[in-house]
Amino acid sequence: MRKTRALAAAGAAVAVLGVAAPVAVADGGRVANPSNIVAMPGVIARGGQLTVTVDGCPNGGHATSDAFQRTNLTPVNNRNDTARGTATIDENARPGSYDITVHCSGRSLTRPHAFTVIGGVRGGIGGSSTTGATPTDMAIGGSLVAAAVAGSGFFWMRRRAEKRI
């Protein structure tokens, strides 16, 4: 009876090892586990290009996020089995923090708050924008400039008169 149990346990161990061996050999003897997702730059504007780098992704894969389209990751030859890809941030992405999910060799990893999208800037129209200076602000600024010009003119005229005496 004891021999039967021992043989059954040994057979189960061999079966488990036999099932796990092909998975380990598929990636050159190592099981690929994506790790260490890095997004550069960490803060980016809409339309900018984001570089995504992942360790443990020897055969490449792809990265996804709500802020950009699916991006392919290509292998980089080094010891960490690194893969890298470049994503373009959507023009309609809302400002805020975004996650990145990486899929490599049938496994996936998500890095929460991997990068931040900032809003665009308004340029070229200066104070005529409705969100910029109001007419009251413009009137106050204009009157301050006029007072400065009048005051400096008065100062120079008075100083000129003192030299004649």
Residue pairs with C-beta under 8 A, 6 or more apart in sequence:
23 31
24 30
24 31
26 105
27 58
27 59
27 105
28 58
30 58
30 81
32 56
32 57
32 58
32 59
32 81
32 104
32 105
32 107
33 56
33 107
33 109
34 54
34 55
34 56
34 57
34 61
34 102
34 103
34 104
34 105
34 107
34 108
34 109
35 54
35 55
35 56
35 109
36 54
36 55
36 56
37 52
37 53
37 54
37 63
37 100
37 102
37 109
37 111
37 114
38 52
38 53
38 54
39 50
39 51
39 52
39 100
39 111
39 114
39 115
40 50
40 51
40 53
41 48
41 50
41 115
42 115
42 116
43 115
43 116
43 118
44 50
44 89
44 115
44 116
44 117
44 118
45 89
45 117
45 118
45 119
45 120
46 89
46 90
46 91
46 92
46 93
46 117
46 119
46 120
47 88
47 89
47 91
48 88
48 89
49 86
49 87
49 88
49 89
50 68
50 86
50 87
50 88
50 89
50 115
51 84
51 85
51 86
51 87
52 63
52 71
52 73
52 84
52 85
52 86
52 87
52 100
52 102
53 82
53 83
53 84
54 61
54 63
54 73
54 82
54 83
54 84
54 102
54 104
54 109
55 80
55 81
55 82
56 80
56 81
56 104
57 73
57 75
57 81
57 82
57 83
57 102
57 104
57 105
58 75
58 81
58 83
58 105
59 75
59 83
59 104
59 105
60 72
60 73
60 74
60 75
60 83
60 104
61 72
61 73
61 83
61 102
61 103
61 104
61 105
62 70
62 71
62 72
62 73
62 85
62 102
62 103
63 70
63 71
63 73
63 85
63 87
63 100
63 101
63 102
63 103
64 70
64 71
64 100
64 101
64 103
65 87
65 98
65 99
65 100
65 101
65 114
66 93
66 98
66 99
67 89
67 90
67 93
67 98
67 115
67 117
68 87
68 88
68 89
68 90
68 93
69 87
69 88
69 90
71 85
71 86
71 87
72 85
73 83
73 84
73 85
73 102
73 104
74 83
74 84
74 85
75 81
75 82
75 83
76 82
76 83
76 84
83 104
89 117
93 117
94 117
95 116
95 117
95 118
95 119
96 116
96 117
97 113
97 115
97 116
98 113
98 114
98 115
98 116
98 117
99 110
99 111
99 112
99 113
99 114
100 110
100 111
100 114
100 115
101 108
101 109
101 110
102 108
102 109
102 110
102 111
122 129
122 131
125 132
126 132
127 133
127 137
127 138
133 141
